[in-house]
Amino acid sequence: MSTPNTKKCLVTFKGYPEKIFVDPGTSITEAARTIGVAIPSICGGQGKCQKCRVEVSGFEKPQLACQFRVYNDVQVIVPEDISYSEYAIDKEVQEKSVELSPAVKKYSVTINDRDLLNYRSKWEFVEDTLRREHGLKVEKVDYPALAKLKDITESAGQLDVSVWMDKEIIDISAPNDESVYGIAVDIGTTTLAAYLCDLSTGKVLTTRSMLNPQVACGEDILSRITYCLKNRSGVSELHEVIIQGVNRLIKETCDSTTISSHQIMDMALAGNSCMLHLFLGVDVATLGVPPFQPVFSTLSDIKARDLGIEICDGAYIHVLPLIAGFIGADTSAVILSEEPYKSEEVILIIDAGTNGELVLGNRDRLMCTSCATGPALEGGSIICGMRASPGAIDTVKIDPANCAVEFTVIPEIGKDGKKKYVKPRGICGSGIIDCVAQMYLAGVISKNGHMKRDSCIPRIVQKNGETSFVVARASETDIGEDIVITQGDVRSVQLAKAAIQAALRIMIKKMKLDRLSRIVLAGAFGNVINIDSALALGMFPDCPVDSIEAVGNAAGDGSLIALLNTGKREEIRNVVEKVEHVDLVSEEGFQREFAYATYIPRMESPG
């Protein structure tokens, strides 16, 4: 055991150049967080999930990063199979046709000394020129923009003036670029996505995504709320982490172009209720207890500099409206993107991740709800689960005749862009859904999810005292151990899919529907999931496969629409006020429906 001392301790992570000096007693997870090394923390740092095992110098056996306290200088090795460094994230935007009406427009003002002499100040000249030449009645000028006016007017005969909502000058600059730039950001529980856009043309210039750095404090919403409740500085810590993460994402987005982050004049933001509270540094305590009420639902636009977001000094951030409880601005953005409120046919929208959001309805009636699916659908809480990164098993087929298993693995992408096969290190969300569905279809598990010990004898084993099905044998893997699906893993998938199915059945009954015309799958989950496997498990209502459509990151699409058209901001605000929120906690019959839904594919409830 390390002996405590009062000096700062040096912590280094193999593969990272940074040297970290921490106070004695700091956990490895906390040290890692300071330089952006994301170590899994499914249980929120309680030492229960066992997913954060790392190698520590001076210790023969792996240690739990969340529990190991540093009292001397150490070097840490984070195993590849738990590292998030190569997490495969697909957040491409659909680039829907949107009428351009951005919040910020750029106007040109010509300056000459003779005209200036007719005014008491340079500011009055600019204000009057905007009124005369462009019909603008500017109400105020942001201080940093005003401070630039003297230096710029003395060296230039022309100014570019950026005006927000036709009423506030937020930036003044010498002419350098006719374009005005904005950025749409989607803060997900697992990932962050950014879309850099030319507001004068509506063209998306580039997109970037990265892992949400808050995963080091918990993989899902509830674990992060728990972290905040158990740590006095939890909210401020997670606020600082997400601000740093968004700034890093913005910088990486701009670095792929010739644009400086300080040329970004506007930002539209979507995210679930918890993520937006933490982004704003607002306490999440009320989201952790019934009735799970957020502190805010709609906000006035916020100066980016007030939050430490590194874009133009005068730029605003527009936060899309929250709906209720855990149903946040990400769902508002999805609704704005898919526009079920304009449809005659009834549409079901499912955005399933660590938390599931569901929207059902049409132009006559729209309702929504959320359900806790947990991290299982993304590889979390699964014994051999991992993120969708190189080495993850992503598809599985089981021969019902002899239980032979075929699988595919996410390859590594070389510097030359070519794919390189790697041996499996674990299994990600799409592979888990495939595997459990295939186990059911092959008769390995029964309707109640119980693994039949007498079936497929060669692949049924005991792992740590738990009945397990071998997906890949040790000789086939990169970790030298069997990759398995345990009885507990099957149960985690059952609970996740039951949460979605039970919520849907409650909503369908409320709508008094006999069938659904169309199902839309939003988010990365919808892009990669095998629809046949999901239907086999009963995750979605019975319907033709061709009526199910995956639309990708609809929350990102919605935030981009709000960035490009201010009228759409008002439109979604009005729609959200009419959306009916179904509170499953207080909904009579939900627990019964949930119990029936744990069966595969389902057990029909009597009425």
SEPA-47403 format. One record per residue (C-alpha): residue in one letter; x, y, z. Coordinates in steps of 0.2 Angstrom, whole numbers, plus 5000, padded with zeros to 4 digits. Layout:
<sites>
AXYZ;...
</sites>
This chain:
<sites>
M500050005000;S500650174996;T501250285010;P500350455011;N501350615009;T500950795008;K501950834992;K501150844974;C501150674965;L501650654947;V500450554937;T500850514919;F499850414906;K500750304893;G500450374876;Y500050554882;P501450684884;E500650784898;K501350774915;I500050794929;F500450844947;V498950804959;D498650814977;P498950654987;G497350554988;T496750604970;S496050454961;I496750404944;T495050444936;E495150624942;A496950644936;A496450574919;R495050694918;T496150844919;I497050804902;G495550724893;V495950544896;A494150464896;I494150314907;P492450214908;S491450254923;I489750164921;C489350164940;G489850344942;G491450304951;Q490750194965;G491850044961;K490449934956;C490549914937;Q492349854937;K492549934919;C493950054924;R495349934927;V497050004922;E498849954925;V499850054938;S501650054940;G502249964955;F500649854956;E500549674948;K498649674946;P497549794937;Q496749934948;L495150014948;A495450194942;C494050264952;Q494550184968;F496450194967;R497150344976;V498850414972;Y500050454986;N501650434975;D502250464957;V501450334946;Q501350294928;V499650224921;I499250124906;V497450124900;P497049964890;E496549984872;D494949884875;I494250014888;S495050174880;Y493850294871;S495250364860;E494650284844;Y492750284848;A491850274831;I490550414830;D489550454815;K488650624816;E488450674798;V487050794795;Q485650774782;E485750954776;K483850984774;S483251124763;V482951274775;E482451454770;L483951564776;S483551684790;P484951684802;A485151784818;V486751874812;K486951964796;K488452064790;Y488352244783;S489652344774;V489952524780;T491052644770;I491952774780;N492752944775;D493353084786;R492153214778;D490653114783;L491253084800;L491453264804;N489553284803;Y489353174818;R489753184836;S490553014837;K491052874825;W489752764833;E488352884829;F488952884811;V488952694810;E487252684818;D486552814806;T487252734791;L486452564795;R484852654797;R484952744780;E485752614769;H485052454776;G483452504786;L484052444802;K483652524819;V485052464830;E484652474848;K486352444856;V488152394852;D489052264862;Y490552334872;P491952224864;A491352284847;L491252464852;A493052454858;K493652394841;L492852544832;K494252664835;D495752564829;I494752494814;T494052664808;E495852744808;S496552614797;A495152564785;G493952654773;Q492652514776;L491952414790;D491052254791;V489752264804;S488952104811;V487152134818;W486152014829;M484252004826;D484352174817;K484552264834;E486252234842;I487952254834;I489052114840;D490652134830;I491552264820;S492952214809;A493952274794;P493352184778;N494052014776;D492751894772;E490951914765;S490351764774;V489551754791;Y489951594801;G488851504814;I488951334823;A487651214828;V488051094843;D487250944850;I487750894867;G487350704869;T487550604885;T488850504875;T489450614861;L489650794856;A489350844838;A489651014829;Y489151084812;L490051234806;C489051334794;D489151484782;L487551584787;S487651684771;T487351524760;G486751394772;K488151274767;V488851154780;L490751184779;T491251034790;T490650924804;R491550854819;S491150744834;M491950684849;L491550584865;N490750684879;P492150704892;Q490950684906;V490850504903;A492350494915;C491050534929;G489650414923;E489050344907;D487250384908;I486150534915;L485750454932;S487550414936;R488050594932;I486650664943;T487250544957;Y488950604955;C488350784957;L487350734972;K488750644981;N490150774977;R489850954983;S490851024968;G490050894956;V489051024946;S490451144944;E491651004939;L490550934926;H490151114920;E491951144918;V492250984909;I490851004896;I491351184893;Q493151124889;G492450984878;V491351104868;N492851224866;R493951084860;L492651024848;I492451204841;K494351224839;E494551054830;T493051094819;C493851264814;D495551184812;S494951084798;T494551244789;T495351414787;I494151494799;S494551554816;S493351514830;H493251704834;Q492451724817;I490951614823;M489551744826;D488051634832;M487851464840;A486251354841;L486251224855;A485251064858;G485450924872;N484450834884;S483950914900;C485350854911;M486650894899;L486051074896;H485951104915;L487751054917;F488251154902;L487451304910;G488151264927;V486351244934;D486051114949;V485350954943;A484650894960;T482850924955;L483050804940;G483650664952;V481950654962;P480150654957;P479350744948;F481050764939;Q480750944936;P482051044927;V482551214933;F482151304916;S481251254900;T481551404889;L482951534890;S483351704883;D484851694871;I486551694882;K488151784878;A489451644873;R490751734883;D489751724899;L489951534899;G491751534893;I491351474875;E492751534864;I491951604849;C491651794844;D491651894860;G489851964856;A489051804849;Y487551734857;I487051554861;H485251504857;V484651354867;L483251264860;P481751234872;L481651094884;I479950994885;A479750914902;G480750814914;F482150724905;I481450764888;G482550904883;A483051014869;D483750864859;T481950804857;S481350974852;A482750974839;V482150804833;I480350864831;L480951024822;S481950914810;E480650784806;E479150894808;P477850764814;Y476750914818;K476450954800;S476050764795;E474350694792;E474950514796;V475450464813;I477350454815;L478350374829;I480050444832;I481250344843;D482950414849;A483650274859;G485350284868;T485750284886;N484050374888;G482650344876;E481550484870;L479950444860;V478850554851;L477150494843;G475850594834;N475450704819;R474750884816;D473250854827;R474050784842;L475850754848;M476450674864;C478150624870;T478950524884;S480650464890;C481250304897;A482850244905;T483650114894;G485350124902;P487050104894;A486749924888;L486249974871;E487850064868;G488949924876;G488949984894;S488549874909;I488949724898;I490249604904;C491249604887;G490449764881;M491349904873;R491050064863;A490950054844;S492850064841;P494049954832;G494049774838;A492149784843;I491049644837;D489649734828;T488649604820;V488249424825;K487349274816;I487049104825;D486648944815;P485048864824;A485648694818;N487248694827;C487448864836;A488948904825;V489349084827;E489849214813;F490249384817;T491049544810;V492249664819;I492449854817;P494149874808;E495549994811;I495750124798;G497550154793;K498350324789;D498150274770;G496250254773;K496250074771;K495349954783;K496349834793;Y495549674801;V495849664820;K495449524832;P493949564843;R494149644860;G492349654865;I490549674858;C489649844855;G487849894855;S487349834838;G488249664841;I487349644858;I485649674850;D486049554836;C486749424848;V485249414860;A484049414845;Q485049274837;M485149174854;Y483249184855;L482949134837;A484148984839;G483348924855;V484848964866;I483649074877;S481849064880;K480449194880;N480849244897;G482649264893;H483249114903;M484849034895;K484548854892;R486048754899;D485648604889;S485748684872;C487248714861;I488348634875;P490048684868;R489648864869;I488748864885;V490048894899;Q490148964917;K491049124918;N491349194935;G489949084941;E488749144928;T487949054914;S488649124898;F488649104879;V490349104870;V490249224855;A492149224851;R493349094858;A494949144867;S495949084852;E494949204840;T495149364851;D496449494854;I496249484873;G496649304875;E494949264883;D493249214878;I492049354873;V490349304880;I488649364883;T488149314901;Q486449284908;G486549454916;D486949534900;V485349464892;R484349534907;S485149704904;V484549704886;Q482849644891;L482649784903;A483249914890;K482049854876;A480649834889;A480750014894;I480550064876;Q479149944872;A478149974888;A478250164885;L477650144867;R476150034872;I475650164884;M475750304871;I474850194858;K473450164870;K473250344874;M473150384855;K471950244853;L472950184838;D472750014829;R474350034818;L475750154814;S476050224797;R477950264799;I479350234812;V480850354812;L482450294821;A483450444826;G485250454833;A486750344830;F485850194837;G484550194823;N485950204810;V486850044815;I485549934823;N484949774813;I483049814811;D482649624810;S483549594826;A482649734835;L480949674828;A481349494834;L481649564852;G480049664851;M480949824853;F479849904840;P477949884836;D477649744823;C477649834806;P478449814789;V480249834788;D480149964774;S479050074785;I480550094797;E481750234792;A483450284800;V483750474799;G485450484808;N485750624821;A484050714819;A484450824835;G485950894826;D484950924810;G483651014821;S484951124829;L485651164812;I483951214806;A483751334821;L485451404817;L484951444799;N483151514802;T482651614817;G480851594812;K481051404816;R481551444833;E479951524837;E479051384827;I479751244838;R479451354854;N477551354849;V477551174845;V478351124861;E477051214871;K475751104864;V476650934866;E475850814879;H477150744891;V476750564896;D477550544914;L477850354915;V478250354933;S476450414937;E475650324923;E474450184929;G474850024920;F476650064916;Q477349934928;R476249794921;E476649834903;F478549844908;A478449664916;Y477549594900;A478849684889;T480349594897;Y479749444888;I480449404870;P479749474859;R478349514872;M476949444882;E475249514877;S474349604892;P472549554894;G471749714888;
</sites>
